[in-house]
Amino acid sequence: MRIIVTGASGVLGSAVYSAFKAAPSNTVLGLAHSRSTDELKRIDLLNIADVERAFEEFKPDWVVHCAAERRPDVAEKNPEATHKLNADLPAHLASLSKKQRFTLVYISTDYVFDGTSPPYTPSSPTNPLNLYGRTKRDGEEAVLSVTDAKAISLRVPVLYGPAPNNADTAVNILIDVVTDRSGKTYKMDHFATRYPTNVLDIADFLVRLSSLPKTQAIPPILHYSAEEPFTKYEMCLVFAKILGLPHDHIIPDAEPYTGAAATTRPRDCHLYTRETEDLMAANGGLGWTPFEEWWTAHLNKAQP
C-alpha cells in the first residue's frame, strides 16, 4: 500500500508516519514544511500545483492529513491563515481524493462540540465555541461534501506522546509545570474534563483501519479517544506521582469559566466511540493505552 502522511514532522504526524513505515508492504511518503528532514519531503501544502504534482507522482492509496493549525490561541490571532490550513486545504485534498481515487483521512477534533452535553456521537450536532473548532468543523464539512471522494473525518481529543519538546502538546507541557522548582506557582484548570489520548495508539489504529477489507464500509465520521477523564490539574498529579515530586506550587482552579473563557472553552467534549469499536471488533478493537501506565514507562525510561 502507498501512503502519504501530511504534517509528518508533528507529534501525531511523526507517529503515524513511523507506524505505516513499520507495517509490512507499505511505501510511505512523509510531507513536512517547517520541520522537514532528509527523510521527509518539504512542501507547502497551500501551493496547489506542488501538491497535485507530488500526489500524482506518488499515486497514494491512502492519505492521512495530520497537518493543521492545532493551537487555539494562535488560531485566534490569525484567523485567515488558520482557515486556509484547517478548512480550504482539506477541501483541496478531498477533490484530489475524488480525482485520484485515494482514501483521505482528515484528522479533526473534539472541539467541534460545545462541551455541554457529552458524550458526543459521530452524528451529534456540532457547535464549536472557538475559532479553532470552527475551522476544523468547516474542514470536516468541506471534505465530506465532495461527492464521490473517499473521505473519513477522524475526531480525536487532546493528544500526548513522544515529542521533541514538551511544549509540542498541551499535555506534555504539564511535565514542565510539575518539574519547575523556580518558586513560581501555577493556577491549573480543575474544571474542564479532557480525555488525553496517545498518538502512538492513534497511529496504530490508522494502520489497522487501512488494512480492513475493501468490501468493509467505513463510516464518514469516526471517533477515537481514550476513556479516562482528567482535568489538567489531575494530569499534573499523575506526573508528580510518577516523578516523585511535590506539587504544592500547582493550585487547582475548579471555578466555572467566566468572561471570554466561558464562550471559548468547552467543559467536556467526551467522544462516544462505540461505532469505532464495532468497526474494529475483529481487528484489534479500539486499542488505547492507560495514561499513567504509558507515562510511567516513558518517564522512567527517560530518567538516567
Phi, psi and omega in degrees: 000145180250124187232136170252135174240117175272157183062035189286356175262354180280176183296310178287313183301320180292324177293318179295315179302312182294320181295317179291324178294325182285338180286143183294148172067023178254144169244121191237133174246119177261130180250138179213163180238288186284335182234051179287157179227182177298330183276331183259140180279127178281128180204143172268107185294345177275354175272098188302316183296317180296319180295313181297322179295315181295318181291320180295322180291320185277327180056068183287154169268323178228145172233124176254112188264095181264341183296133180189163165270107188260355185263110183304323181292321177292321179302317182297327183280338182221070187297323183294314180294322179296318180295322178300316184283319187270341184234309183293316180299311177302326177298319178295317180295325177294322177294325176291325177301317178296317184288317187260356174065040171256161176272126180255128172251116179261119180280118180246199192216157173290346180286005170286351179253162184267355174078015183263341184215063178284164358279158184255128175272167177303333182265000179298143178299137178274151177200070184295142183267337183236171184298319178304309180298322179294319181291324177290322174298318178297323177296317176303309184298321180294316182294315185279351180271352180281108182299133177073005171281143176266090188234143178230132172259118181253110179272132179227158180269203179295140190247156172211172178147192179301133182209143178301323180226142179300331181292353182286344175223153181290347177266308181305325183299337180293337175298321179295326177294313182297321185273358181289114180252021186284347185099354178289144174253151183235132172268115190245134182303121176234027183248308182279140179261130178239164180233074187301134188230137186279132180296331178293324177292319179295318180298315178298318178300317182294323176297316179292323178298318182290342182266000177298151178304142181299339180280348182274121181287136177250126180301152182291336178233126177237150174246135172229126181200144165291166188249005183268122179275136176218144161273168177298324178297318180294325174297319178300320179297322178297314180296319179298320179296313182296318185275352181066040184244149174290157182228023182289351176274359180249117186256120180291137178241098183262008181289140174302149180298145176229167177062220183298324182299327182295335182256357182235350182242110178291146183279319185205104182254040183308124181270126177280125190246011185303318180300319179292319178300316180296319180300321186260013186305322182264008184221049173094356180065202180288309174071072178240153185261132176303141187301304184295324180300312182292316183293326177299311180295318185291314183287325177293326178290327183285335182283139181293000000 
